[in-house]
Amino acid sequence: MSRFFSDKYTDLEAYTPGEQPRDMQYVKLNTNESPFPPPRRAVDRAAEAAKRMHLYCDPDCTALTKAAAEYFGVGREQVLMTNGSDEILHFAFMAFCDDACPAIFPDITYGFYPVFADLELIPVRRIPLREDFTVDPALYMENKGTIFLANPNANTGIALSRKEIGEILDANPDHVVVIDEAYGDFGAESVIPLTKSRDNLLVTRTFSKGWSMAGARLGVGIGSPGLMADLNTVKYSTDPYNVNSMTQAAGIGALEAAEEIRENCARIVENRRWTWEQLSRRGFTLTDSAANFVFARHEKRRGQELYEGLKERGVLVRHFSAKRISDYIRITIGSREQMERLMRELDGLLAEEPAAE
Ligand SMILES: *Cc1c(COP(=O)(O)O)cnc(C)c1O
């Protein structure tokens, strides 16, 4: 930190993204990317758009917004496209939180929420998950703040039902509830239909996980026209050109290939079931994940040890040092070949003596 860095950021702890090592070819199961390449149409359209990169992109993302609204079955005035869903989440912290309206989220959830709150100097209230890592909806009734819930939840993969989220919305009519559906393409119930009847619901989605476009940076917010107008004010006050022209084009191409994406996600769900079974047989306890990862703890091996042992063997998974979850590793669901490789490496690792305490 230089002596010029603003005092307001002395305590700011930046978000730590999952590692993207370049030193060797790993089987990358650590950042919940898709193992499948992007649809051909997305690549072709992006390449075509690149020829016009000397011009500013469309700040309204007109064509992409129309295609996304049709895909999600909502009105165009309900949709805002952003530079990854991290950006729409950041906008939501800016637009809907302040000293009088803290950000409320679970103790175990997406690690970017506390960072956005700190960056925007917003007070935070953390609500503990139950012992089994489920969200207790009863603790989110009549909260005097803006609620952020990842559904399925980050790191645990556990999802609330649409009915449970509807009850949270009903109990907080004067506050915004943000439902982060980054992992919404892998079987959980979406609450997007509820955006038509509620003015306090913002749903965020990403093209990074199920849609094979993590590197293109595309996210979307879906909510009532009133909320979207506020978020647009924030967007036009930070970067009107937040989604570049190649990414806008790629997004349109991906939505045209929605059927291919749906098949890819179905394969992930099938591989998740297979992985869940294989890990159970090897002494792991797993949460009931509806996401493109599993969250698992071994009866005899600590999370850090599994993470390090697998890395030495060329397989990257994610380990978090937060106390409640430090026994766990999070494993992205990849292709079947990748998951079979993981099992082979695990078998080798588990056959060795455990590391000394
Ligand atoms: C991955 C992820 C995001 C952000 O993804 P982007 O790449 O910025 O779209 C947001 N929320 C959760 C819970 C995530 O796991």
The ligand as an SDF file (V2000), in Angstrom:
LIG
                    3D

 15 15  0  0  0  0  0  0  0  0999 V2000
  -19.0840  -17.0780  -10.3700 C   0  0  0  0  0  0  0  0  0  0  0  0
  -20.0450  -16.3330   -9.5190 C   0  0  0  0  0  0  0  0  0  0  0  0
  -20.4210  -15.0060   -9.7910 C   0  0  0  0  0  0  0  0  0  0  0  0
  -19.7800  -14.1220  -10.7850 C   0  0  0  0  0  0  0  0  0  0  0  0
  -19.5320  -14.5620  -11.9830 O   0  0  0  0  0  0  0  0  0  0  0  0
  -19.1320  -13.6290  -13.1820 P   0  0  0  0  0  0  0  0  0  0  0  0
  -18.0550  -14.3680  -13.8600 O   0  0  0  0  0  0  0  0  0  0  0  0
  -18.7230  -12.2790  -12.6810 O   0  0  0  0  0  0  0  0  0  0  0  0
  -20.3890  -13.5330  -13.9770 O   0  0  0  0  0  0  0  0  0  0  0  0
  -21.3720  -14.4290   -8.9960 C   0  0  0  0  0  0  0  0  0  0  0  0
  -21.9240  -15.0850   -7.9750 N   0  0  0  0  0  0  0  0  0  0  0  0
  -21.5900  -16.3280   -7.6700 C   0  0  0  0  0  0  0  0  0  0  0  0
  -22.2360  -16.9960   -6.5330 C   0  0  0  0  0  0  0  0  0  0  0  0
  -20.6260  -16.9930   -8.4250 C   0  0  0  0  0  0  0  0  0  0  0  0
  -20.2540  -18.2150   -8.1010 O   0  0  0  0  0  0  0  0  0  0  0  0
  1  2  1  0
  2  3  1  0
  2 14  2  0
  3  4  1  0
  3 10  2  0
  4  5  1  0
  5  6  1  0
  6  7  2  0
  6  8  1  0
  6  9  1  0
 10 11  1  0
 11 12  2  0
 12 13  1  0
 12 14  1  0
 14 15  1  0
M  END
$$$$
